[in-house]
Amino acid sequence: MSGSNKLVQYVVVRGDLTKVLQWPTGALIAQACHACTAVTWQYKDDVNTKDYTKDIDNMHKVVLEAKDEEQLKSISNALTQDKVDHKLWIEQPENYPTCLVTKPYAKEQIQKYFKKLKLFK
C-alpha cells in the first residue's frame, strides 16, 4: 500500500496517568505495548493486519493522548458502536482502562474518531 491508502494504527493513551496519578513514563509505554500486541494478535487473521505486518520496518502508528479515563472510554464506545476493531487495554489487577489501539486501517477510514486529540508528549 502506498500514499493515501497506507495503513495506520492509532494508539491512544491516558495523559492523566503520568500527569495526575504520577505513573512512570515507562509504565505507560508498557500499557501501549500490551495493547498493540493484543490487538495485533486478536486480529492476526484480518487482511489489514496481514498487510500491515508484511513490511515490519515500515509500520505507521499515531500515538495520541486522551485527557482521562472518561475520554478514553468515550472513544472506545464510539469505535465499538461503529464496529471499528480495536482493543481497550484494561490494566489488572487495578482494572484501569489505560489505552486503546485500533487494528490497522486506512487513515481515511478512522481518523475522524481521533481529530480532537493531540499527539502524546
N, CA and C atoms as a LAMMPS dump frame, in Angstrom:
ITEM: TIMESTEP
0
ITEM: NUMBER OF ATOMS
363
ITEM: BOX BOUNDS ff ff ff
-5.0000000000000000e+02 5.0000000000000000e+02
-5.0000000000000000e+02 5.0000000000000000e+02
-5.0000000000000000e+02 5.0000000000000000e+02
ITEM: ATOMS id mol type element x y z
1 1 1 N 0.829 -1.184 0
2 1 2 C 0 0 0
3 1 3 C 0.867 1.237 0
4 2 1 N 0.386 2.26 -0.649
5 2 2 C 1.171 3.476 -0.668
6 2 3 C 0.262 4.681 -0.665
7 3 1 N 0.856 5.83 -0.427
8 3 2 C 0.113 7.082 -0.466
9 3 3 C -1.015 7.132 0.536
10 4 1 N -2.193 7.577 0.086
11 4 2 C -3.307 7.788 0.991
12 4 3 C -3.911 6.486 1.494
13 5 1 N -3.567 5.354 0.878
14 5 2 C -4.112 4.08 1.311
15 5 3 C -3.246 3.4 2.368
16 6 1 N -2.205 4.047 2.804
17 6 2 C -1.309 3.439 3.784
18 6 3 C -2.066 3.11 5.066
19 7 1 N -1.775 1.938 5.608
20 7 2 C -2.426 1.506 6.844
21 7 3 C -1.749 2.142 8.051
22 8 1 N -2.565 2.438 9.049
23 8 2 C -2.079 3.081 10.263
24 8 3 C -2.786 2.471 11.467
25 9 1 N -2.093 2.453 12.584
26 9 2 C -2.701 2.086 13.855
27 9 3 C -2.737 3.333 14.719
28 10 1 N -3.877 3.583 15.325
29 10 2 C -3.983 4.666 16.286
30 10 3 C -3.81 4.089 17.682
31 11 1 N -2.953 4.725 18.458
32 11 2 C -2.679 4.35 19.84
33 11 3 C -3.07 5.562 20.69
34 12 1 N -3.997 5.363 21.616
35 12 2 C -4.45 6.463 22.469
36 12 3 C -4.173 6.094 23.918
37 13 1 N -3.371 6.908 24.572
38 13 2 C -3.01 6.655 25.973
39 13 3 C -3.558 7.774 26.852
40 14 1 N -3.827 7.445 28.088
41 14 2 C -4.345 8.415 29.053
42 14 3 C -3.231 9.309 29.578
43 15 1 N -3.33 10.584 29.322
44 15 2 C -2.338 11.528 29.799
45 15 3 C -2.368 11.727 31.305
46 16 1 N -3.544 11.556 31.908
47 16 2 C -3.646 11.787 33.352
48 16 3 C -2.881 10.748 34.168
49 17 1 N -2.572 9.615 33.567
50 17 2 C -1.842 8.595 34.329
51 17 3 C -0.458 9.083 34.74
52 18 1 N 0.205 9.833 33.86
53 18 2 C 1.523 10.369 34.217
54 18 3 C 1.416 11.738 34.879
55 19 1 N 0.479 12.558 34.424
56 19 2 C 0.39 13.942 34.916
57 19 3 C -0.283 14.048 36.282
58 20 1 N -1.331 13.27 36.508
59 20 2 C -2.099 13.376 37.751
60 20 3 C -1.778 12.231 38.701
61 21 1 N -1.776 11.008 38.182
62 21 2 C -1.58 9.838 39.028
63 21 3 C -0.114 9.457 39.196
64 22 1 N 0.773 10.208 38.524
65 22 2 C 2.228 10.056 38.69
66 22 3 C 2.771 8.677 38.298
67 23 1 N 2.166 8.059 37.269
68 23 2 C 2.728 6.806 36.764
69 23 3 C 4.054 7.119 36.075
70 24 1 N 5.04 6.257 36.204
71 24 2 C 6.285 6.442 35.45
72 24 3 C 6.012 6.329 33.942
73 25 1 N 6.752 7.076 33.151
74 25 2 C 6.574 7.039 31.699
75 25 3 C 6.718 5.624 31.156
76 26 1 N 7.679 4.878 31.677
77 26 2 C 7.889 3.503 31.217
78 26 3 C 6.673 2.625 31.439
79 27 1 N 5.984 2.828 32.553
80 27 2 C 4.775 2.045 32.839
81 27 3 C 3.684 2.347 31.81
82 28 1 N 3.574 3.608 31.417
83 28 2 C 2.573 3.978 30.415
84 28 3 C 2.941 3.42 29.045
85 29 1 N 4.222 3.466 28.709
86 29 2 C 4.676 2.881 27.446
87 29 3 C 4.384 1.388 27.43
88 30 1 N 4.578 0.718 28.547
89 30 2 C 4.272 -0.715 28.632
90 30 3 C 2.798 -0.979 28.345
91 31 1 N 1.924 -0.103 28.826
92 31 2 C 0.49 -0.271 28.566
93 31 3 C 0.21 -0.22 27.06
94 32 1 N 0.823 0.736 26.387
95 32 2 C 0.632 0.851 24.936
96 32 3 C 1.187 -0.375 24.218
97 33 1 N 2.331 -0.871 24.686
98 33 2 C 2.912 -2.079 24.087
99 33 3 C 1.991 -3.277 24.273
100 34 1 N 1.433 -3.424 25.476
101 34 2 C 0.49 -4.521 25.723
102 34 3 C -0.687 -4.443 24.759
103 35 1 N -1.257 -3.247 24.625
104 35 2 C -2.431 -3.069 23.77
105 35 3 C -2.104 -3.313 22.301
106 36 1 N -0.937 -2.846 21.841
107 36 2 C -0.528 -3.09 20.446
108 36 3 C -0.374 -4.58 20.17
109 37 1 N 0.269 -5.272 21.088
110 37 2 C 0.454 -6.717 20.932
111 37 3 C -0.892 -7.424 20.94
112 38 1 N -1.756 -7.051 21.868
113 38 2 C -3.057 -7.704 21.991
114 38 3 C -3.914 -7.517 20.745
115 39 1 N -3.986 -6.289 20.227
116 39 2 C -4.838 -6.05 19.06
117 39 3 C -4.263 -6.728 17.815
118 40 1 N -2.944 -6.77 17.707
119 40 2 C -2.327 -7.46 16.568
120 40 3 C -2.621 -8.949 16.628
121 41 1 N -2.536 -9.534 17.799
122 41 2 C -2.835 -10.96 17.957
123 41 3 C -4.335 -11.226 17.751
124 42 1 N -5.171 -10.376 18.334
125 42 2 C -6.617 -10.555 18.242
126 42 3 C -7.092 -10.526 16.791
127 43 1 N -6.485 -9.689 15.974
128 43 2 C -6.904 -9.541 14.57
129 43 3 C -5.84 -10.064 13.61
130 44 1 N -5.099 -11.07 14.043
131 44 2 C -3.98 -11.599 13.247
132 44 3 C -4.417 -12.15 11.895
133 45 1 N -5.654 -12.6 11.77
134 45 2 C -6.128 -13.166 10.516
135 45 3 C -6.825 -12.145 9.619
136 46 1 N -6.934 -10.917 10.089
137 46 2 C -7.567 -9.845 9.327
138 46 3 C -6.65 -9.421 8.177
139 47 1 N -7.227 -9.148 7.028
140 47 2 C -6.426 -8.792 5.852
141 47 3 C -5.597 -7.518 6.089
142 48 1 N -6.163 -6.525 6.786
143 48 2 C -5.398 -5.307 7.063
144 48 3 C -4.202 -5.596 7.957
145 49 1 N -4.404 -6.429 8.962
146 49 2 C -3.297 -6.772 9.864
147 49 3 C -2.213 -7.519 9.107
148 50 1 N -2.621 -8.434 8.244
149 50 2 C -1.632 -9.175 7.445
150 50 3 C -0.841 -8.232 6.543
151 51 1 N -1.538 -7.304 5.884
152 51 2 C -0.843 -6.344 5.012
153 51 3 C 0.08 -5.434 5.821
154 52 1 N -0.381 -4.991 6.965
155 52 2 C 0.38 -4.082 7.831
156 52 3 C 1.671 -4.721 8.321
157 53 1 N 1.614 -6.005 8.631
158 53 2 C 2.785 -6.678 9.193
159 53 3 C 3.681 -7.328 8.139
160 54 1 N 3.322 -7.206 6.878
161 54 2 C 4.187 -7.726 5.807
162 54 3 C 5.494 -6.963 5.726
163 55 1 N 5.431 -5.674 6.037
164 55 2 C 6.613 -4.814 5.956
165 55 3 C 6.883 -4.237 7.348
166 56 1 N 7.419 -5.075 8.215
167 56 2 C 7.623 -4.742 9.626
168 56 3 C 8.397 -3.439 9.821
169 57 1 N 9.348 -3.154 8.959
170 57 2 C 10.187 -1.969 9.135
171 57 3 C 9.505 -0.667 8.729
172 58 1 N 8.288 -0.754 8.215
173 58 2 C 7.605 0.46 7.758
174 58 3 C 6.183 0.58 8.299
175 59 1 N 5.96 0.054 9.496
176 59 2 C 4.647 0.204 10.119
177 59 3 C 4.462 1.661 10.539
178 60 1 N 3.212 2.115 10.532
179 60 2 C 2.923 3.509 10.888
180 60 3 C 1.913 3.53 12.028
181 61 1 N 2.284 4.193 13.124
182 61 2 C 1.401 4.367 14.267
183 61 3 C 1.314 5.857 14.588
184 62 1 N 0.151 6.253 15.081
185 62 2 C -0.043 7.612 15.569
186 62 3 C -0.389 7.482 17.047
187 63 1 N 0.431 8.089 17.913
188 63 2 C 0.235 7.982 19.358
189 63 3 C -0.36 9.301 19.858
190 64 1 N -1.572 9.187 20.386
191 64 2 C -2.335 10.347 20.814
192 64 3 C -2.637 10.274 22.302
193 65 1 N -3.073 11.406 22.852
194 65 2 C -3.354 11.479 24.276
195 65 3 C -4.827 11.739 24.55
196 66 1 N -5.424 10.87 25.366
197 66 2 C -6.747 11.13 25.93
198 66 3 C -6.511 11.807 27.273
199 67 1 N -7.349 12.765 27.62
200 67 2 C -7.095 13.504 28.86
201 67 3 C -7.331 12.664 30.102
202 68 1 N -8.273 11.685 30.014
203 68 2 C -8.594 10.903 31.206
204 68 3 C -9.361 9.632 30.818
205 69 1 N -9.742 8.877 31.83
206 69 2 C -10.447 7.618 31.613
207 69 3 C -11.766 7.832 30.873
208 70 1 N -12.501 8.869 31.235
209 70 2 C -13.784 9.136 30.579
210 70 3 C -13.624 9.337 29.086
211 71 1 N -12.649 10.13 28.676
212 71 2 C -12.444 10.389 27.26
213 71 3 C -12.013 9.116 26.537
214 72 1 N -11.15 8.331 27.162
215 72 2 C -10.7 7.079 26.554
216 72 3 C -11.885 6.133 26.345
217 73 1 N -12.727 6.001 27.352
218 73 2 C -13.885 5.113 27.245
219 73 3 C -14.889 5.629 26.222
220 74 1 N -15.028 6.922 26.123
221 74 2 C -15.931 7.525 25.142
222 74 3 C -15.479 7.191 23.714
223 75 1 N -14.184 7.297 23.48
224 75 2 C -13.643 6.943 22.155
225 75 3 C -13.874 5.459 21.886
226 76 1 N -13.594 4.619 22.869
227 76 2 C -13.807 3.181 22.709
228 76 3 C -15.269 2.875 22.406
229 77 1 N -16.189 3.549 23.102
230 77 2 C -17.618 3.336 22.86
231 77 3 C -18.014 3.728 21.445
232 78 1 N -17.488 4.852 20.958
233 78 2 C -17.789 5.295 19.589
234 78 3 C -17.249 4.285 18.568
235 79 1 N -16.027 3.8 18.799
236 79 2 C -15.441 2.807 17.89
237 79 3 C -16.264 1.519 17.899
238 80 1 N -16.665 1.085 19.086
239 80 2 C -17.473 -0.137 19.21
240 80 3 C -18.806 0.035 18.488
241 81 1 N -19.455 1.168 18.706
242 81 2 C -20.754 1.438 18.077
243 81 3 C -20.65 1.38 16.549
244 82 1 N -19.545 1.89 16.013
245 82 2 C -19.37 1.923 14.557
246 82 3 C -18.601 0.714 14.023
247 83 1 N -18.42 -0.28 14.879
248 83 2 C -17.772 -1.54 14.502
249 83 3 C -16.348 -1.344 13.97
250 84 1 N -15.611 -0.44 14.627
251 84 2 C -14.193 -0.227 14.328
252 84 3 C -13.413 -1.12 15.291
253 85 1 N -12.686 -2.081 14.746
254 85 2 C -11.963 -3.044 15.573
255 85 3 C -10.825 -2.368 16.331
256 86 1 N -10.797 -2.626 17.632
257 86 2 C -9.775 -2.041 18.491
258 86 3 C -9.702 -2.853 19.781
259 87 1 N -8.71 -2.522 20.582
260 87 2 C -8.552 -3.143 21.897
261 87 3 C -8.44 -2.039 22.93
262 88 1 N -9.341 -2.068 23.902
263 88 2 C -9.233 -1.183 25.052
264 88 3 C -8.471 -1.973 26.099
265 89 1 N -7.268 -1.509 26.435
266 89 2 C -6.436 -2.243 27.388
267 89 3 C -6.838 -1.862 28.811
268 90 1 N -7.156 -2.887 29.596
269 90 2 C -7.539 -2.704 30.999
270 90 3 C -6.434 -3.309 31.857
271 91 1 N -5.709 -2.471 32.574
272 91 2 C -4.619 -2.955 33.421
273 91 3 C -5.182 -3.679 34.636
274 92 1 N -4.633 -4.849 34.886
275 92 2 C -5.056 -5.669 36.021
276 92 3 C -3.905 -5.759 37.023
277 93 1 N -4.145 -5.89 38.277
278 93 2 C -5.451 -6.092 38.921
279 93 3 C -6.189 -4.792 39.223
280 94 1 N -5.62 -3.651 38.847
281 94 2 C -6.23 -2.362 39.179
282 94 3 C -7.56 -2.125 38.464
283 95 1 N -7.753 -2.797 37.314
284 95 2 C -8.953 -2.64 36.495
285 95 3 C -9.07 -1.221 35.921
286 96 1 N -7.889 -0.63 35.568
287 96 2 C -7.84 0.7 34.964
288 96 3 C -7.799 0.585 33.443
289 97 1 N -8.724 1.227 32.723
290 97 2 C -8.526 1.373 31.281
291 97 3 C -7.358 2.345 31.078
292 98 1 N -6.317 1.91 30.386
293 98 2 C -5.126 2.759 30.258
294 98 3 C -4.881 3.265 28.842
295 99 1 N -5.257 2.48 27.848
296 99 2 C -5.055 2.916 26.469
297 99 3 C -5.928 2.089 25.533
298 100 1 N -5.988 2.534 24.305
299 100 2 C -6.656 1.738 23.281
300 100 3 C -5.846 1.814 22.007
301 101 1 N -5.961 0.753 21.219
302 101 2 C -5.251 0.68 19.944
303 101 3 C -6.203 0.099 18.916
304 102 1 N -6.237 0.707 17.735
305 102 2 C -7.04 0.16 16.65
306 102 3 C -6.246 -0.91 15.919
307 103 1 N -6.941 -1.803 15.266
308 103 2 C -6.239 -2.656 14.314
309 103 3 C -5.841 -1.731 13.163
310 104 1 N -4.981 -2.16 12.282
311 104 2 C -4.597 -1.296 11.16
312 104 3 C -5.787 -1.009 10.233
313 105 1 N -5.916 0.243 9.872
314 105 2 C -6.941 0.709 8.933
315 105 3 C -6.303 1.751 8.025
316 106 1 N -6.936 1.993 6.887
317 106 2 C -6.562 3.149 6.076
318 106 3 C -6.924 4.386 6.896
319 107 1 N -6.028 5.334 6.954
320 107 2 C -6.2 6.524 7.787
321 107 3 C -7.546 7.208 7.531
322 108 1 N -7.927 7.287 6.278
323 108 2 C -9.168 7.977 5.909
324 108 3 C -10.402 7.323 6.528
325 109 1 N -10.31 6.042 6.811
326 109 2 C -11.45 5.321 7.372
327 109 3 C -11.723 5.685 8.82
328 110 1 N -10.672 6.001 9.583
329 110 2 C -10.897 6.133 11.029
330 110 3 C -10.349 7.414 11.656
331 111 1 N -9.696 8.254 10.897
332 111 2 C -9.089 9.435 11.52
333 111 3 C -10.118 10.36 12.159
334 112 1 N -11.367 10.31 11.717
335 112 2 C -12.392 11.2 12.269
336 112 3 C -12.61 10.973 13.773
337 113 1 N -12.343 9.776 14.261
338 113 2 C -12.522 9.468 15.679
339 113 3 C -11.442 10.11 16.558
340 114 1 N -10.362 10.53 15.937
341 114 2 C -9.185 10.965 16.695
342 114 3 C -8.809 12.418 16.45
343 115 1 N -9.574 13.145 15.633
344 115 2 C -9.215 14.512 15.239
345 115 3 C -9.101 15.486 16.409
346 116 1 N -9.848 15.253 17.481
347 116 2 C -9.832 16.193 18.618
348 116 3 C -8.655 15.949 19.562
349 117 1 N -7.931 14.875 19.346
350 117 2 C -6.821 14.526 20.24
351 117 3 C -5.508 15.097 19.737
352 118 1 N -4.609 15.358 20.677
353 118 2 C -3.28 15.851 20.335
354 118 3 C -2.283 14.694 20.421
355 119 1 N -1.152 14.868 19.745
356 119 2 C -0.097 13.879 19.849
357 119 3 C 0.338 13.771 21.312
358 120 1 N 0.645 12.562 21.725
359 120 2 C 1.102 12.359 23.094
360 120 3 C 2.489 12.957 23.255
361 121 1 N 2.701 13.681 24.341
362 121 2 C 4.011 14.309 24.608
363 121 3 C 4.486 13.888 25.974
